[in-house]
Amino acid sequence: VKGLLAIPHYGVLVLLWFALITVAVISGFAILFTGRYPRSWFAFSVGVLRWNWRVGFYAYSALGTDRYPPFALAVTDYPAELDLPYPERLSRGLVLVKWWLLAIPHLLIVGIFTGGAWAVGTISTGDGMSVTFSLLGLLVLIAAIVLLFTGRYPLGVFDLVIGLNRWATRVGTYVLLLRDEYPPFRLDQGPEEPSWAVASPSPTAGSPGEPGDQPE
């Protein structure tokens, strides 16, 4: 029932994402002329991504915790958080191409991960309807079935789910003009974010069976 319990968040996130895209477009012009992302708008954008990641970790993207996500843009003590350092300068030239042209290889991969472009598989029903599922969705479904019968999250599945979410979030921060560093083609699995990486979601979970028991 987590997907149902998260419905209030979905409504808020729709509005926040509309505002986020608007802010990204306006900030693109600011970067083009000044080389800087307005700091307050940057904080808002990161806050929306942080909120989105908490809800995803709770429900559809991971099922990684039973703790209900807070209605907040700021950093909290929630078992899944996201942080992104503010860039003092951004490239004026890259702002014209990084959000679409340069990001295409990553967008194709993330589309396969999350179902945004192609589905991993399709199941047809007798009434002519079909259900598609992505790699991430399939892994979360497997985790849900195992959790239902055992109450434990399979370690390998948990690590892979977090790795896929981490990759997608890095690409998101690049497309939204929040960073100039090109996202790596690297699947960093597990709850701990590598020390050399920036801008990705990190659950503070030590054990996939009981997410959130161990500090990040």
FENNORZI-V600235 format. One record per pair of residues at least 4 apart in sequence whose C-alpha atoms are under 8 Angstrom apart, sorted by the first residue. I is the first residue (numbers start at 0). J is the second residue. Records with the same first field share a line. If there is no record, write none. Layout:
I->J / J
//
This chain:
0->4
1->5 / 57 / 58 / 62
2->6 / 58 / 59
5->9 / 54 / 58
6->10
7->11
8->12 / 54 / 70
9->13
10->14
11->15
12->16 / 47 / 50 / 51
13->17
14->18
15->19 / 47
16->20 / 47
17->21
18->22
19->23 / 43 / 44 / 47
20->24 / 175
21->25
22->26 / 40 / 44
23->27 / 44 / 175 / 176
24->28
25->29
26->30 / 36 / 37 / 40
27->31 / 36 / 94 / 176
28->32
29->33 / 34 / 35 / 36 / 37
30->34 / 35 / 36 / 89 / 90 / 91 / 94
31->90 / 91 / 92 / 94
32->91
33->91
34->88 / 89 / 90 / 91
35->86 / 87 / 88 / 89
36->40 / 41 / 86 / 87 / 88 / 89 / 177
37->41
38->42 / 85
39->43
40->44
41->45 / 85 / 177
42->46
43->47 / 72
44->48
45->49 / 72 / 81 / 82 / 83
46->50 / 71 / 72 / 73 / 74
47->51 / 72
48->52 / 81
49->53 / 72 / 73 / 74 / 80 / 81 / 82 / 200
50->54 / 70 / 71 / 72
51->55
52->56 / 79 / 80 / 81 / 200
53->57 / 68 / 77 / 79 / 80
54->58 / 59 / 68
55->59 / 60 / 61 / 62
56->60 / 61 / 62 / 63 / 64 / 79 / 202
57->61 / 62 / 63 / 64 / 65 / 66 / 67 / 68
58->62 / 63
59->136 / 139
60->135 / 136 / 139 / 160 / 164
61->139 / 157 / 160 / 161
62->139 / 142 / 143
63->157 / 207 / 210
64->78 / 209 / 210 / 211
66->77
68->77
69->77
74->80 / 81
75->80
78->202 / 203 / 204 / 210 / 211
79->200 / 201 / 202 / 203 / 204 / 211
80->200 / 201 / 202 / 203
81->198 / 199 / 200 / 201
82->198 / 199 / 200
83->197 / 198 / 199
84->197 / 198
86->177 / 178
89->178 / 179
90->94 / 179
91->95
92->96
93->97 / 179
94->98 / 176
96->100 / 101
97->101 / 102 / 173 / 174 / 176
98->102 / 173 / 174 / 175 / 176
99->103 / 174
102->106 / 170 / 173 / 174
103->107
104->108
105->109 / 170 / 184
106->110 / 170
107->111 / 116
108->112
109->113 / 114 / 115 / 166 / 167
110->114 / 115 / 116 / 117
111->115 / 116 / 117 / 118 / 119 / 133 / 134
112->133 / 134 / 135 / 163
113->133 / 134 / 135 / 136
114->118 / 119 / 132 / 133 / 134
117->133
118->131 / 132 / 133 / 134
119->131 / 132 / 133 / 134
120->131 / 132 / 133
121->129 / 130 / 131 / 132
122->129 / 130 / 131
123->127 / 128 / 129 / 130
124->128 / 129 / 130
132->136 / 137
133->137
134->138
135->139 / 160 / 163
136->140
137->141
138->142 / 156 / 160
139->143 / 160
140->144
141->145
142->146 / 152 / 153 / 156 / 157
143->147
144->148
145->149 / 150 / 151 / 152 / 153
146->150 / 151 / 152
150->208
151->207 / 208 / 209
152->156 / 157 / 207 / 208 / 209
153->157 / 207 / 208
154->158 / 206 / 207 / 208
155->159
156->160
157->161 / 189 / 207
158->162 / 188 / 189 / 190
159->163 / 188 / 189
160->164 / 188
161->165 / 188 / 189 / 190 / 201 / 202
162->166 / 186 / 187 / 188 / 189
163->167 / 186 / 188
164->168 / 200
165->169 / 186 / 187 / 199 / 200 / 201
166->170 / 185 / 186 / 187 / 199
167->171
168->172 / 198 / 199 / 200
169->173 / 182 / 197 / 198 / 199
170->174 / 182
171->175
172->176 / 177 / 178 / 198
173->177 / 178 / 179 / 180 / 181 / 182
187->192 / 193
190->201 / 202 / 203 / 204 / 205 / 215
191->201 / 202 / 203 / 215
192->196 / 199 / 200 / 201
201->215
202->210 / 211 / 215
203->210 / 211 / 212 / 213 / 214 / 215
204->209 / 210 / 211 / 212 / 213 / 214 / 215
205->209 / 210 / 211 / 212 / 213 / 214 / 215
206->210 / 211 / 212 / 213
//
